Amino acid sequence: MFLRSTAAPFRKLCLALFYVGICTFVTSLWLMRDKKLTNCKGPVSFQTIESNTTRRPFAYRALAPIMVRTAHVISKPARVRVAQSLKRHLAGFAGYMQHTCTSDEHAIDLLVLTGFIWLCFLAMMLTVRGMFSYLFESSTWMHELAGPLAALTVTQFFNGGGHVFYDPPSFVLVPLSIFLMAQRRWGLFYVTLAVGFINKETACLVSLAFALYCVNEMSRRSLLKHLAFQLGLYTLLRIAVVFFLDPHTPAAADNNSLRDYLARNLVSLWHARFWLDYVAQAALLALAVLLFRNFGIQPRLLRRSSVLALPLAAGYFKGGRWGEVRVFYEVFPLFFLLGYRNLLDLLGHNVKVRAEQRGNVLLGPTARSSAWHCLMLGIGVLFVGSAIAAYKKMFL
């Protein structure tokens, strides 16, 4: 009896230490890869956060800067003394400050930002774990591993494209909002959604998931009330962010180069180097299709929320550079859960969708078949283009 009573707390302690260790590892990889944060003269570096010269529209992704400036409640002399003490007693901290061009005055701010990023990854792991338990009937070890595996999987994308200080909150705020929506915890849902709006404007896509998921869950009158409130909340918060946090300095010029990316991406399609560089991404897409089999029997929440990838993909092609997978970080936990469930199924483990999440599809069999054929056609064109480009590069 004594062994049973002590086993549970010991198991929880080991599990907590495991989560903390994975989160620390992932955060360390992020900080090593975050060239934007440590590029002292870059448009979205830690130095620009402190000097309020972050280039627009990045300056309006306000959550991380707000968190950083909370350290300013401490007086400047006190912050300098703490920084000097940390440099003497904390190994590697002086090098970290130098790497990010941080003065003694802003050392605590840097610690706050680092801790904030760590908490975001931890919250993402817990959100994935909670969503898996909510959506599926499975063994305990399956939902305990969901969070750490999601965090370790996302590190594979750290090598591609740029990474910015507002990306870690994106991992958790949109998925957590969708999770709370499914649980109808409206108070926490709107608080989380408001924080998401402050972090990044694309959090407004949660309203799309809300409409698709709740269209058959509540009356049309209630649905429209919720959507109207979300629109009003988004508008007010974005106006407040622009009004109070706009840099108002020439150093924070608009990032107009974003407007040229559509033409650049279209032209890139005609070059062999483009296809050769992204054959690996095409293979990843094929793997995703393999993992997303049986999409129609996945939980209704994941099926309908996955639609958010479509506007993100359109924005990716219009306003992003190829390889900037961070565009999809907001929906990564949702797609991870789709793939994780199928992977367990392929390995022979019985993972059942909870009864309340089954059925109720938006598209009929004909529409689903058409959508699947269009997806296969797109992937086929991608692979044929890759093969032709590779042939031209090697033999012509």
Secondary structure, DSSP 8 states (H G I E B T S, - for coil): -HHHHHHHHHHHHHHHHHHHHHHHHHHHHHHHH-HHHH-TTSTTSHHHHHHT---BTGGG--HHHHHHHGGGGS-HHHHHHHHHHHHHHSTTHHHHHHHTT--GGGHHHHHHHHHHHHHHHHHHHHHHHHHHHHHEE--HHHHHHHHHHHHHHHGGGTTSS---TTHHHHHHHHHHHHHHHHHT-HHHHHHHHHHHHHH-GGGGGHHHHHHHHHTTTS-HHHHHHHHHHHHHHHHHHHHHHHHHH---SGGG-B-GGGGGHHHHHHHHTT-HHHHHHTHHHHHHHHHHHHHTTTGGGS-HHHHHHGGGHHHHHHHHHHHS-TT-GGGGTTTHHHHHHHHHHHHHHHTT---EE-GGGS---SS-HHHHHHHHHHHHHHHHHHHHHHHHHHHHHHH-
